[in-house]
Amino acid sequence: MRYRGLSSLENKLHLFICFSSKDEAVANGIVEFLEAEDLKCWISTRDVSPGQNYQETIVQALELAKGLVFLFSESSSASGEIKKELSLAGGLNIPVFPVRLSPIQPGGALRYELSTRQWIDLFPDAETAMHRLAETIHSVLEKSRAQSDTAAQGAGVPPTTNTADVAAALAASPSAQKRTRRPRAPIVAPDSEEFEAIRALLARHIGPIAKVLVQKAATEAKTPEAFCEQLAARVSSPSERAAFVQTVRARLASKK
């Protein structure tokens, strides 16, 4: 799946992804998962165009965000820019959804920022954690919209949406249409030896989110070669990527 880039910051329904550059592979995987769940994201590595002022664009994206997904790791906890983004989000009253990538505790300024927030651990079960994250975000955004509509009605302003409109939009969305189709057999079964071997291999490069991405690729890819390519895109080093593809192909061939 290719990321659906935002055409403009004027679309005021996106999640700001706050992460360290060292966690970029995990961040991209989370963006892909959330956007498949109809949660549009804004991530700097994709949505800051060449020539744009980076700092100004970050501020604009935060000002227009409906929520911030913070990837909490050893790398992000040491980043001064991350602390600035979280502080700005707090000043704008943007809901923050912390996702802990490894079993570490926040310290210093982050400890203060996260003291009243419940984070979601991406380990030991990344798949369950990702679904919980999506459900939590949907719940918070729906509650916020309901409160806004109630306030608008009190002021004599018609609500922006109603239940029928939301239901119709969801039914017509590409993701809803996909769910009605008969799913094809996955390239590798989730409980198979091959699946676990490929998951472990990819996890060496991107961590626990590998399970979610392997399962997703196994379902989406139409051919074993497409499956290999979709996963290989997560491996940054060309030499390691080639070795990864070779190993995955061998694994897929062995199950025939």
Rosetta constraint file for C-alpha pairs under 8 A:
AtomPair CA 1 CA 32 HARMONIC 7.56 0.50
AtomPair CA 3 CA 31 HARMONIC 7.93 0.50
AtomPair CA 3 CA 32 HARMONIC 6.46 0.50
AtomPair CA 3 CA 35 HARMONIC 7.94 0.50
AtomPair CA 4 CA 35 HARMONIC 7.91 0.50
AtomPair CA 5 CA 42 HARMONIC 7.98 0.50
AtomPair CA 5 CA 46 HARMONIC 6.94 0.50
AtomPair CA 5 CA 47 HARMONIC 6.43 0.50
AtomPair CA 6 CA 11 HARMONIC 7.79 0.50
AtomPair CA 6 CA 42 HARMONIC 7.23 0.50
AtomPair CA 6 CA 47 HARMONIC 6.68 0.50
AtomPair CA 9 CA 60 HARMONIC 7.53 0.50
AtomPair CA 9 CA 61 HARMONIC 6.52 0.50
AtomPair CA 9 CA 64 HARMONIC 7.21 0.50
AtomPair CA 10 CA 64 HARMONIC 7.73 0.50
AtomPair CA 11 CA 64 HARMONIC 7.97 0.50
AtomPair CA 12 CA 64 HARMONIC 5.28 0.50
AtomPair CA 12 CA 65 HARMONIC 6.36 0.50
AtomPair CA 12 CA 66 HARMONIC 7.31 0.50
AtomPair CA 13 CA 40 HARMONIC 6.95 0.50
AtomPair CA 13 CA 64 HARMONIC 7.42 0.50
AtomPair CA 13 CA 65 HARMONIC 6.33 0.50
AtomPair CA 13 CA 66 HARMONIC 5.84 0.50
AtomPair CA 14 CA 39 HARMONIC 6.97 0.50
AtomPair CA 14 CA 40 HARMONIC 4.88 0.50
AtomPair CA 14 CA 41 HARMONIC 4.91 0.50
AtomPair CA 14 CA 42 HARMONIC 6.14 0.50
AtomPair CA 14 CA 64 HARMONIC 7.63 0.50
AtomPair CA 14 CA 65 HARMONIC 5.33 0.50
AtomPair CA 14 CA 66 HARMONIC 5.84 0.50
AtomPair CA 14 CA 67 HARMONIC 7.19 0.50
AtomPair CA 15 CA 39 HARMONIC 7.30 0.50
AtomPair CA 15 CA 40 HARMONIC 6.30 0.50
AtomPair CA 15 CA 41 HARMONIC 4.53 0.50
AtomPair CA 15 CA 42 HARMONIC 5.79 0.50
AtomPair CA 15 CA 65 HARMONIC 5.60 0.50
AtomPair CA 15 CA 66 HARMONIC 5.86 0.50
AtomPair CA 15 CA 67 HARMONIC 4.92 0.50
AtomPair CA 15 CA 68 HARMONIC 5.44 0.50
AtomPair CA 15 CA 69 HARMONIC 6.71 0.50
AtomPair CA 16 CA 41 HARMONIC 6.08 0.50
AtomPair CA 16 CA 42 HARMONIC 4.95 0.50
AtomPair CA 16 CA 43 HARMONIC 6.38 0.50
AtomPair CA 16 CA 61 HARMONIC 6.94 0.50
AtomPair CA 16 CA 62 HARMONIC 6.43 0.50
AtomPair CA 16 CA 65 HARMONIC 5.99 0.50
AtomPair CA 16 CA 66 HARMONIC 7.87 0.50
AtomPair CA 16 CA 67 HARMONIC 6.26 0.50
AtomPair CA 16 CA 68 HARMONIC 4.62 0.50
AtomPair CA 16 CA 69 HARMONIC 6.15 0.50
AtomPair CA 17 CA 27 HARMONIC 7.52 0.50
AtomPair CA 17 CA 31 HARMONIC 7.93 0.50
AtomPair CA 17 CA 41 HARMONIC 6.89 0.50
AtomPair CA 17 CA 42 HARMONIC 6.09 0.50
AtomPair CA 17 CA 43 HARMONIC 5.29 0.50
AtomPair CA 17 CA 44 HARMONIC 7.84 0.50
AtomPair CA 17 CA 68 HARMONIC 5.93 0.50
AtomPair CA 17 CA 69 HARMONIC 4.99 0.50
AtomPair CA 17 CA 70 HARMONIC 6.26 0.50
AtomPair CA 17 CA 71 HARMONIC 7.74 0.50
AtomPair CA 18 CA 43 HARMONIC 7.68 0.50
AtomPair CA 18 CA 68 HARMONIC 6.76 0.50
AtomPair CA 18 CA 69 HARMONIC 5.93 0.50
AtomPair CA 18 CA 70 HARMONIC 4.72 0.50
AtomPair CA 18 CA 71 HARMONIC 6.22 0.50
AtomPair CA 18 CA 82 HARMONIC 6.76 0.50
AtomPair CA 18 CA 85 HARMONIC 7.37 0.50
AtomPair CA 19 CA 23 HARMONIC 6.58 0.50
AtomPair CA 19 CA 24 HARMONIC 7.30 0.50
AtomPair CA 19 CA 27 HARMONIC 6.91 0.50
AtomPair CA 19 CA 70 HARMONIC 6.19 0.50
AtomPair CA 19 CA 71 HARMONIC 5.17 0.50
AtomPair CA 19 CA 72 HARMONIC 7.39 0.50
AtomPair CA 19 CA 76 HARMONIC 6.13 0.50
AtomPair CA 19 CA 82 HARMONIC 6.98 0.50
AtomPair CA 20 CA 24 HARMONIC 6.81 0.50
AtomPair CA 20 CA 71 HARMONIC 7.71 0.50
AtomPair CA 20 CA 75 HARMONIC 6.01 0.50
AtomPair CA 20 CA 76 HARMONIC 4.81 0.50
AtomPair CA 20 CA 79 HARMONIC 7.18 0.50
AtomPair CA 20 CA 82 HARMONIC 7.39 0.50
AtomPair CA 22 CA 75 HARMONIC 6.66 0.50
AtomPair CA 23 CA 27 HARMONIC 6.15 0.50
AtomPair CA 23 CA 75 HARMONIC 7.61 0.50
AtomPair CA 24 CA 28 HARMONIC 6.08 0.50
AtomPair CA 25 CA 29 HARMONIC 6.40 0.50
AtomPair CA 25 CA 206 HARMONIC 5.98 0.50
AtomPair CA 25 CA 234 HARMONIC 6.37 0.50
AtomPair CA 26 CA 30 HARMONIC 6.29 0.50
AtomPair CA 26 CA 206 HARMONIC 5.91 0.50
AtomPair CA 26 CA 207 HARMONIC 7.42 0.50
AtomPair CA 26 CA 209 HARMONIC 6.69 0.50
AtomPair CA 27 CA 31 HARMONIC 6.20 0.50
AtomPair CA 27 CA 71 HARMONIC 7.48 0.50
AtomPair CA 28 CA 32 HARMONIC 6.18 0.50
AtomPair CA 29 CA 33 HARMONIC 6.27 0.50
AtomPair CA 29 CA 209 HARMONIC 7.25 0.50
AtomPair CA 29 CA 213 HARMONIC 7.00 0.50
AtomPair CA 30 CA 34 HARMONIC 6.09 0.50
AtomPair CA 30 CA 130 HARMONIC 7.67 0.50
AtomPair CA 31 CA 35 HARMONIC 6.00 0.50
AtomPair CA 31 CA 41 HARMONIC 6.32 0.50
AtomPair CA 31 CA 43 HARMONIC 7.93 0.50
AtomPair CA 32 CA 36 HARMONIC 6.23 0.50
AtomPair CA 33 CA 37 HARMONIC 6.53 0.50
AtomPair CA 33 CA 130 HARMONIC 7.63 0.50
AtomPair CA 34 CA 38 HARMONIC 6.61 0.50
AtomPair CA 34 CA 39 HARMONIC 5.25 0.50
AtomPair CA 34 CA 40 HARMONIC 7.12 0.50
AtomPair CA 34 CA 41 HARMONIC 7.51 0.50
AtomPair CA 34 CA 134 HARMONIC 6.37 0.50
AtomPair CA 35 CA 39 HARMONIC 4.73 0.50
AtomPair CA 35 CA 40 HARMONIC 5.18 0.50
AtomPair CA 35 CA 41 HARMONIC 6.70 0.50
AtomPair CA 36 CA 175 HARMONIC 6.87 0.50
AtomPair CA 37 CA 134 HARMONIC 6.99 0.50
AtomPair CA 37 CA 175 HARMONIC 7.38 0.50
AtomPair CA 38 CA 175 HARMONIC 7.37 0.50
AtomPair CA 39 CA 134 HARMONIC 7.85 0.50
AtomPair CA 39 CA 138 HARMONIC 7.98 0.50
AtomPair CA 42 CA 46 HARMONIC 7.81 0.50
AtomPair CA 42 CA 47 HARMONIC 6.34 0.50
AtomPair CA 42 CA 61 HARMONIC 7.32 0.50
AtomPair CA 43 CA 47 HARMONIC 5.76 0.50
AtomPair CA 43 CA 48 HARMONIC 7.91 0.50
AtomPair CA 44 CA 48 HARMONIC 5.28 0.50
AtomPair CA 44 CA 58 HARMONIC 7.53 0.50
AtomPair CA 48 CA 52 HARMONIC 6.61 0.50
AtomPair CA 48 CA 54 HARMONIC 6.91 0.50
AtomPair CA 48 CA 57 HARMONIC 6.95 0.50
AtomPair CA 52 CA 57 HARMONIC 7.05 0.50
AtomPair CA 53 CA 57 HARMONIC 6.08 0.50
AtomPair CA 54 CA 58 HARMONIC 6.22 0.50
AtomPair CA 55 CA 59 HARMONIC 6.38 0.50
AtomPair CA 56 CA 60 HARMONIC 6.22 0.50
AtomPair CA 57 CA 61 HARMONIC 6.05 0.50
AtomPair CA 58 CA 62 HARMONIC 6.24 0.50
AtomPair CA 59 CA 63 HARMONIC 6.16 0.50
AtomPair CA 60 CA 64 HARMONIC 6.32 0.50
AtomPair CA 61 CA 65 HARMONIC 6.03 0.50
AtomPair CA 62 CA 68 HARMONIC 7.98 0.50
AtomPair CA 62 CA 85 HARMONIC 7.93 0.50
AtomPair CA 62 CA 88 HARMONIC 7.72 0.50
AtomPair CA 62 CA 89 HARMONIC 6.66 0.50
AtomPair CA 63 CA 89 HARMONIC 8.00 0.50
AtomPair CA 63 CA 92 HARMONIC 7.07 0.50
AtomPair CA 65 CA 94 HARMONIC 7.31 0.50
AtomPair CA 66 CA 94 HARMONIC 6.38 0.50
AtomPair CA 66 CA 95 HARMONIC 7.28 0.50
AtomPair CA 66 CA 141 HARMONIC 7.39 0.50
AtomPair CA 67 CA 94 HARMONIC 5.39 0.50
AtomPair CA 67 CA 95 HARMONIC 4.93 0.50
AtomPair CA 67 CA 96 HARMONIC 5.91 0.50
AtomPair CA 67 CA 97 HARMONIC 7.43 0.50
AtomPair CA 67 CA 137 HARMONIC 7.99 0.50
AtomPair CA 68 CA 89 HARMONIC 7.43 0.50
AtomPair CA 68 CA 94 HARMONIC 6.82 0.50
AtomPair CA 68 CA 95 HARMONIC 6.27 0.50
AtomPair CA 68 CA 96 HARMONIC 4.76 0.50
AtomPair CA 68 CA 97 HARMONIC 6.02 0.50
AtomPair CA 69 CA 96 HARMONIC 5.98 0.50
AtomPair CA 69 CA 97 HARMONIC 4.73 0.50
AtomPair CA 69 CA 98 HARMONIC 5.87 0.50
AtomPair CA 69 CA 99 HARMONIC 7.12 0.50
AtomPair CA 70 CA 96 HARMONIC 6.90 0.50
AtomPair CA 70 CA 97 HARMONIC 6.00 0.50
AtomPair CA 70 CA 98 HARMONIC 4.60 0.50
AtomPair CA 70 CA 99 HARMONIC 5.92 0.50
AtomPair CA 71 CA 76 HARMONIC 7.24 0.50
AtomPair CA 71 CA 98 HARMONIC 6.11 0.50
AtomPair CA 71 CA 99 HARMONIC 4.95 0.50
AtomPair CA 71 CA 100 HARMONIC 6.08 0.50
AtomPair CA 71 CA 101 HARMONIC 6.68 0.50
AtomPair CA 72 CA 76 HARMONIC 5.89 0.50
AtomPair CA 72 CA 77 HARMONIC 6.58 0.50
AtomPair CA 72 CA 98 HARMONIC 6.52 0.50
AtomPair CA 72 CA 99 HARMONIC 5.75 0.50
AtomPair CA 72 CA 100 HARMONIC 4.67 0.50
AtomPair CA 72 CA 101 HARMONIC 5.95 0.50
AtomPair CA 72 CA 102 HARMONIC 7.84 0.50
AtomPair CA 73 CA 77 HARMONIC 5.97 0.50
AtomPair CA 73 CA 100 HARMONIC 6.27 0.50
AtomPair CA 73 CA 101 HARMONIC 5.45 0.50
AtomPair CA 73 CA 102 HARMONIC 6.08 0.50
AtomPair CA 73 CA 104 HARMONIC 7.26 0.50
AtomPair CA 74 CA 78 HARMONIC 6.61 0.50
AtomPair CA 74 CA 102 HARMONIC 7.83 0.50
AtomPair CA 74 CA 104 HARMONIC 7.30 0.50
AtomPair CA 75 CA 79 HARMONIC 6.69 0.50
AtomPair CA 76 CA 82 HARMONIC 6.39 0.50
AtomPair CA 77 CA 82 HARMONIC 7.62 0.50
AtomPair CA 77 CA 106 HARMONIC 6.99 0.50
AtomPair CA 77 CA 107 HARMONIC 7.78 0.50
AtomPair CA 77 CA 110 HARMONIC 6.92 0.50
AtomPair CA 79 CA 83 HARMONIC 6.71 0.50
AtomPair CA 80 CA 84 HARMONIC 6.46 0.50
AtomPair CA 81 CA 85 HARMONIC 6.32 0.50
AtomPair CA 82 CA 86 HARMONIC 6.25 0.50
AtomPair CA 83 CA 87 HARMONIC 6.05 0.50
AtomPair CA 83 CA 109 HARMONIC 7.25 0.50
AtomPair CA 83 CA 110 HARMONIC 6.99 0.50
AtomPair CA 84 CA 88 HARMONIC 6.12 0.50
AtomPair CA 85 CA 89 HARMONIC 6.14 0.50
AtomPair CA 86 CA 90 HARMONIC 6.17 0.50
AtomPair CA 86 CA 113 HARMONIC 7.38 0.50
AtomPair CA 87 CA 91 HARMONIC 6.32 0.50
AtomPair CA 87 CA 113 HARMONIC 7.59 0.50
AtomPair CA 88 CA 92 HARMONIC 6.28 0.50
AtomPair CA 89 CA 93 HARMONIC 6.15 0.50
AtomPair CA 89 CA 94 HARMONIC 5.23 0.50
AtomPair CA 89 CA 95 HARMONIC 7.72 0.50
AtomPair CA 89 CA 96 HARMONIC 7.67 0.50
AtomPair CA 90 CA 94 HARMONIC 6.13 0.50
AtomPair CA 90 CA 95 HARMONIC 7.92 0.50
AtomPair CA 96 CA 117 HARMONIC 7.85 0.50
AtomPair CA 97 CA 117 HARMONIC 7.91 0.50
AtomPair CA 97 CA 118 HARMONIC 7.95 0.50
AtomPair CA 97 CA 119 HARMONIC 6.71 0.50
AtomPair CA 97 CA 120 HARMONIC 7.91 0.50
AtomPair CA 97 CA 133 HARMONIC 7.81 0.50
AtomPair CA 97 CA 137 HARMONIC 7.60 0.50
AtomPair CA 98 CA 117 HARMONIC 7.61 0.50
AtomPair CA 98 CA 118 HARMONIC 7.28 0.50
AtomPair CA 98 CA 119 HARMONIC 4.71 0.50
AtomPair CA 98 CA 120 HARMONIC 6.32 0.50
AtomPair CA 99 CA 119 HARMONIC 5.56 0.50
AtomPair CA 99 CA 120 HARMONIC 4.81 0.50
AtomPair CA 99 CA 121 HARMONIC 5.80 0.50
AtomPair CA 99 CA 122 HARMONIC 6.55 0.50
AtomPair CA 100 CA 104 HARMONIC 7.89 0.50
AtomPair CA 100 CA 119 HARMONIC 6.57 0.50
AtomPair CA 100 CA 120 HARMONIC 6.02 0.50
AtomPair CA 100 CA 121 HARMONIC 4.74 0.50
AtomPair CA 100 CA 122 HARMONIC 5.95 0.50
AtomPair CA 101 CA 121 HARMONIC 6.43 0.50
AtomPair CA 101 CA 122 HARMONIC 5.40 0.50
AtomPair CA 101 CA 123 HARMONIC 6.92 0.50
AtomPair CA 102 CA 121 HARMONIC 7.54 0.50
AtomPair CA 102 CA 122 HARMONIC 7.45 0.50
AtomPair CA 102 CA 123 HARMONIC 7.02 0.50
AtomPair CA 105 CA 111 HARMONIC 7.94 0.50
AtomPair CA 106 CA 110 HARMONIC 5.50 0.50
AtomPair CA 106 CA 111 HARMONIC 4.72 0.50
AtomPair CA 106 CA 114 HARMONIC 7.58 0.50
AtomPair CA 107 CA 111 HARMONIC 4.62 0.50
AtomPair CA 107 CA 112 HARMONIC 7.86 0.50
AtomPair CA 108 CA 112 HARMONIC 6.81 0.50
AtomPair CA 109 CA 113 HARMONIC 6.29 0.50
AtomPair CA 110 CA 114 HARMONIC 5.93 0.50
AtomPair CA 111 CA 115 HARMONIC 5.67 0.50
AtomPair CA 114 CA 118 HARMONIC 7.76 0.50
AtomPair CA 120 CA 129 HARMONIC 6.51 0.50
AtomPair CA 120 CA 132 HARMONIC 7.92 0.50
AtomPair CA 120 CA 133 HARMONIC 7.01 0.50
AtomPair CA 121 CA 126 HARMONIC 7.85 0.50
AtomPair CA 121 CA 129 HARMONIC 6.43 0.50
AtomPair CA 122 CA 126 HARMONIC 4.72 0.50
AtomPair CA 122 CA 129 HARMONIC 5.46 0.50
AtomPair CA 122 CA 130 HARMONIC 7.25 0.50
AtomPair CA 122 CA 208 HARMONIC 6.85 0.50
AtomPair CA 122 CA 209 HARMONIC 7.18 0.50
AtomPair CA 123 CA 129 HARMONIC 7.52 0.50
AtomPair CA 123 CA 208 HARMONIC 6.29 0.50
AtomPair CA 124 CA 208 HARMONIC 7.23 0.50
AtomPair CA 125 CA 129 HARMONIC 6.31 0.50
AtomPair CA 125 CA 208 HARMONIC 7.55 0.50
AtomPair CA 126 CA 130 HARMONIC 6.05 0.50
AtomPair CA 126 CA 208 HARMONIC 5.86 0.50
AtomPair CA 126 CA 209 HARMONIC 5.37 0.50
AtomPair CA 126 CA 211 HARMONIC 6.83 0.50
AtomPair CA 126 CA 212 HARMONIC 6.54 0.50
AtomPair CA 127 CA 131 HARMONIC 6.43 0.50
AtomPair CA 127 CA 209 HARMONIC 7.35 0.50
AtomPair CA 127 CA 211 HARMONIC 6.83 0.50
AtomPair CA 127 CA 212 HARMONIC 5.20 0.50
AtomPair CA 128 CA 132 HARMONIC 6.13 0.50
AtomPair CA 129 CA 133 HARMONIC 6.08 0.50
AtomPair CA 130 CA 134 HARMONIC 6.28 0.50
AtomPair CA 131 CA 135 HARMONIC 6.14 0.50
AtomPair CA 132 CA 136 HARMONIC 6.01 0.50
AtomPair CA 133 CA 137 HARMONIC 6.19 0.50
AtomPair CA 134 CA 138 HARMONIC 6.15 0.50
AtomPair CA 135 CA 139 HARMONIC 6.09 0.50
AtomPair CA 136 CA 140 HARMONIC 6.20 0.50
AtomPair CA 137 CA 141 HARMONIC 6.09 0.50
AtomPair CA 138 CA 142 HARMONIC 5.99 0.50
AtomPair CA 139 CA 143 HARMONIC 6.14 0.50
AtomPair CA 140 CA 144 HARMONIC 6.14 0.50
AtomPair CA 141 CA 145 HARMONIC 6.13 0.50
AtomPair CA 142 CA 146 HARMONIC 6.12 0.50
AtomPair CA 143 CA 147 HARMONIC 6.21 0.50
AtomPair CA 144 CA 148 HARMONIC 6.23 0.50
AtomPair CA 145 CA 149 HARMONIC 6.16 0.50
AtomPair CA 146 CA 150 HARMONIC 6.15 0.50
AtomPair CA 147 CA 151 HARMONIC 6.19 0.50
AtomPair CA 148 CA 152 HARMONIC 6.10 0.50
AtomPair CA 149 CA 153 HARMONIC 6.09 0.50
AtomPair CA 149 CA 158 HARMONIC 7.70 0.50
AtomPair CA 149 CA 159 HARMONIC 4.79 0.50
AtomPair CA 149 CA 160 HARMONIC 6.64 0.50
AtomPair CA 149 CA 161 HARMONIC 7.97 0.50
AtomPair CA 150 CA 154 HARMONIC 6.27 0.50
AtomPair CA 150 CA 159 HARMONIC 7.52 0.50
AtomPair CA 151 CA 155 HARMONIC 6.41 0.50
AtomPair CA 152 CA 156 HARMONIC 6.23 0.50
AtomPair CA 152 CA 157 HARMONIC 4.82 0.50
AtomPair CA 152 CA 158 HARMONIC 6.52 0.50
AtomPair CA 152 CA 159 HARMONIC 6.21 0.50
AtomPair CA 153 CA 157 HARMONIC 5.13 0.50
AtomPair CA 153 CA 158 HARMONIC 5.88 0.50
AtomPair CA 153 CA 159 HARMONIC 6.35 0.50
AtomPair CA 161 CA 165 HARMONIC 6.21 0.50
AtomPair CA 161 CA 166 HARMONIC 6.91 0.50
AtomPair CA 162 CA 166 HARMONIC 6.32 0.50
AtomPair CA 163 CA 167 HARMONIC 6.09 0.50
AtomPair CA 164 CA 168 HARMONIC 6.07 0.50
AtomPair CA 165 CA 169 HARMONIC 6.10 0.50
AtomPair CA 166 CA 170 HARMONIC 6.13 0.50
AtomPair CA 167 CA 171 HARMONIC 6.10 0.50
AtomPair CA 168 CA 172 HARMONIC 6.18 0.50
AtomPair CA 169 CA 173 HARMONIC 6.11 0.50
AtomPair CA 170 CA 176 HARMONIC 6.35 0.50
AtomPair CA 171 CA 176 HARMONIC 5.61 0.50
AtomPair CA 171 CA 177 HARMONIC 7.01 0.50
AtomPair CA 172 CA 176 HARMONIC 6.70 0.50
AtomPair CA 172 CA 177 HARMONIC 6.80 0.50
AtomPair CA 173 CA 177 HARMONIC 6.38 0.50
AtomPair CA 174 CA 178 HARMONIC 6.12 0.50
AtomPair CA 175 CA 179 HARMONIC 6.39 0.50
AtomPair CA 176 CA 180 HARMONIC 6.77 0.50
AtomPair CA 177 CA 181 HARMONIC 6.92 0.50
AtomPair CA 183 CA 219 HARMONIC 7.82 0.50
AtomPair CA 184 CA 219 HARMONIC 7.13 0.50
AtomPair CA 185 CA 219 HARMONIC 7.11 0.50
AtomPair CA 186 CA 218 HARMONIC 4.90 0.50
AtomPair CA 186 CA 219 HARMONIC 4.60 0.50
AtomPair CA 186 CA 220 HARMONIC 7.68 0.50
AtomPair CA 186 CA 221 HARMONIC 7.94 0.50
AtomPair CA 187 CA 218 HARMONIC 4.74 0.50
AtomPair CA 187 CA 219 HARMONIC 6.68 0.50
AtomPair CA 187 CA 221 HARMONIC 7.22 0.50
AtomPair CA 187 CA 222 HARMONIC 7.86 0.50
AtomPair CA 187 CA 223 HARMONIC 7.26 0.50
AtomPair CA 187 CA 224 HARMONIC 6.32 0.50
AtomPair CA 187 CA 227 HARMONIC 7.36 0.50
AtomPair CA 188 CA 192 HARMONIC 7.01 0.50
AtomPair CA 188 CA 194 HARMONIC 6.78 0.50
AtomPair CA 188 CA 195 HARMONIC 5.78 0.50
AtomPair CA 188 CA 218 HARMONIC 5.84 0.50
AtomPair CA 188 CA 252 HARMONIC 7.87 0.50
AtomPair CA 189 CA 194 HARMONIC 8.00 0.50
AtomPair CA 189 CA 195 HARMONIC 6.41 0.50
AtomPair CA 189 CA 218 HARMONIC 7.78 0.50
AtomPair CA 190 CA 195 HARMONIC 5.82 0.50
AtomPair CA 190 CA 196 HARMONIC 7.71 0.50
AtomPair CA 190 CA 215 HARMONIC 6.54 0.50
AtomPair CA 191 CA 195 HARMONIC 6.77 0.50
AtomPair CA 191 CA 196 HARMONIC 7.41 0.50
AtomPair CA 192 CA 196 HARMONIC 6.54 0.50
AtomPair CA 193 CA 197 HARMONIC 6.22 0.50
AtomPair CA 194 CA 198 HARMONIC 6.17 0.50
AtomPair CA 194 CA 251 HARMONIC 6.12 0.50
AtomPair CA 194 CA 252 HARMONIC 7.07 0.50
AtomPair CA 194 CA 255 HARMONIC 7.39 0.50
AtomPair CA 195 CA 199 HARMONIC 6.01 0.50
AtomPair CA 195 CA 214 HARMONIC 7.62 0.50
AtomPair CA 196 CA 200 HARMONIC 6.08 0.50
AtomPair CA 197 CA 201 HARMONIC 6.22 0.50
AtomPair CA 197 CA 251 HARMONIC 7.99 0.50
AtomPair CA 198 CA 202 HARMONIC 6.22 0.50
AtomPair CA 198 CA 214 HARMONIC 7.55 0.50
AtomPair CA 198 CA 248 HARMONIC 6.38 0.50
AtomPair CA 198 CA 251 HARMONIC 7.78 0.50
AtomPair CA 199 CA 203 HARMONIC 5.97 0.50
AtomPair CA 199 CA 210 HARMONIC 5.75 0.50
AtomPair CA 199 CA 211 HARMONIC 5.49 0.50
AtomPair CA 199 CA 214 HARMONIC 6.25 0.50
AtomPair CA 200 CA 204 HARMONIC 6.60 0.50
AtomPair CA 200 CA 210 HARMONIC 7.69 0.50
AtomPair CA 201 CA 205 HARMONIC 7.63 0.50
AtomPair CA 201 CA 244 HARMONIC 7.50 0.50
AtomPair CA 202 CA 206 HARMONIC 6.47 0.50
AtomPair CA 202 CA 207 HARMONIC 7.56 0.50
AtomPair CA 202 CA 210 HARMONIC 5.80 0.50
AtomPair CA 202 CA 231 HARMONIC 7.71 0.50
AtomPair CA 202 CA 235 HARMONIC 7.80 0.50
AtomPair CA 202 CA 244 HARMONIC 7.91 0.50
AtomPair CA 203 CA 207 HARMONIC 4.33 0.50
AtomPair CA 203 CA 208 HARMONIC 5.84 0.50
AtomPair CA 203 CA 209 HARMONIC 7.29 0.50
AtomPair CA 203 CA 210 HARMONIC 5.09 0.50
AtomPair CA 203 CA 211 HARMONIC 7.70 0.50
AtomPair CA 205 CA 234 HARMONIC 7.81 0.50
AtomPair CA 205 CA 235 HARMONIC 6.32 0.50
AtomPair CA 206 CA 210 HARMONIC 6.38 0.50
AtomPair CA 206 CA 234 HARMONIC 7.43 0.50
AtomPair CA 206 CA 235 HARMONIC 7.81 0.50
AtomPair CA 209 CA 213 HARMONIC 6.56 0.50
AtomPair CA 210 CA 214 HARMONIC 6.01 0.50
AtomPair CA 211 CA 215 HARMONIC 6.17 0.50
AtomPair CA 212 CA 216 HARMONIC 6.10 0.50
AtomPair CA 213 CA 217 HARMONIC 5.99 0.50
AtomPair CA 213 CA 231 HARMONIC 7.51 0.50
AtomPair CA 214 CA 218 HARMONIC 5.95 0.50
AtomPair CA 214 CA 231 HARMONIC 7.00 0.50
AtomPair CA 215 CA 219 HARMONIC 6.34 0.50
AtomPair CA 216 CA 220 HARMONIC 6.12 0.50
AtomPair CA 217 CA 221 HARMONIC 5.51 0.50
AtomPair CA 217 CA 227 HARMONIC 5.77 0.50
AtomPair CA 217 CA 230 HARMONIC 6.58 0.50
AtomPair CA 217 CA 231 HARMONIC 7.09 0.50
AtomPair CA 218 CA 227 HARMONIC 6.32 0.50
AtomPair CA 221 CA 226 HARMONIC 5.54 0.50
AtomPair CA 221 CA 227 HARMONIC 5.07 0.50
AtomPair CA 221 CA 230 HARMONIC 7.82 0.50
AtomPair CA 222 CA 226 HARMONIC 6.58 0.50
AtomPair CA 222 CA 227 HARMONIC 7.49 0.50
AtomPair CA 223 CA 227 HARMONIC 6.29 0.50
AtomPair CA 224 CA 228 HARMONIC 6.27 0.50
AtomPair CA 224 CA 249 HARMONIC 7.81 0.50
AtomPair CA 224 CA 252 HARMONIC 7.31 0.50
AtomPair CA 225 CA 229 HARMONIC 6.27 0.50
AtomPair CA 225 CA 249 HARMONIC 7.80 0.50
AtomPair CA 226 CA 230 HARMONIC 6.06 0.50
AtomPair CA 227 CA 231 HARMONIC 6.42 0.50
AtomPair CA 228 CA 232 HARMONIC 5.92 0.50
AtomPair CA 228 CA 245 HARMONIC 5.99 0.50
AtomPair CA 228 CA 248 HARMONIC 6.64 0.50
AtomPair CA 228 CA 249 HARMONIC 7.10 0.50
AtomPair CA 229 CA 233 HARMONIC 6.22 0.50
AtomPair CA 229 CA 245 HARMONIC 7.52 0.50
AtomPair CA 230 CA 234 HARMONIC 7.63 0.50
AtomPair CA 231 CA 235 HARMONIC 7.62 0.50
AtomPair CA 232 CA 241 HARMONIC 5.74 0.50
AtomPair CA 232 CA 244 HARMONIC 6.77 0.50
AtomPair CA 232 CA 245 HARMONIC 6.31 0.50
AtomPair CA 233 CA 241 HARMONIC 7.76 0.50
AtomPair CA 235 CA 240 HARMONIC 6.93 0.50
AtomPair CA 235 CA 241 HARMONIC 5.37 0.50
AtomPair CA 236 CA 240 HARMONIC 7.68 0.50
AtomPair CA 236 CA 241 HARMONIC 6.93 0.50
AtomPair CA 237 CA 241 HARMONIC 5.87 0.50
AtomPair CA 238 CA 242 HARMONIC 6.22 0.50
AtomPair CA 239 CA 243 HARMONIC 6.40 0.50
AtomPair CA 240 CA 244 HARMONIC 5.99 0.50
AtomPair CA 241 CA 245 HARMONIC 6.20 0.50
AtomPair CA 242 CA 246 HARMONIC 6.24 0.50
AtomPair CA 243 CA 247 HARMONIC 6.21 0.50
AtomPair CA 244 CA 248 HARMONIC 6.16 0.50
AtomPair CA 245 CA 249 HARMONIC 6.03 0.50
AtomPair CA 246 CA 250 HARMONIC 6.26 0.50
AtomPair CA 247 CA 251 HARMONIC 6.25 0.50
AtomPair CA 248 CA 252 HARMONIC 6.18 0.50
AtomPair CA 249 CA 253 HARMONIC 6.09 0.50
AtomPair CA 250 CA 254 HARMONIC 6.17 0.50
AtomPair CA 251 CA 255 HARMONIC 6.78 0.50
AtomPair CA 252 CA 256 HARMONIC 7.14 0.50
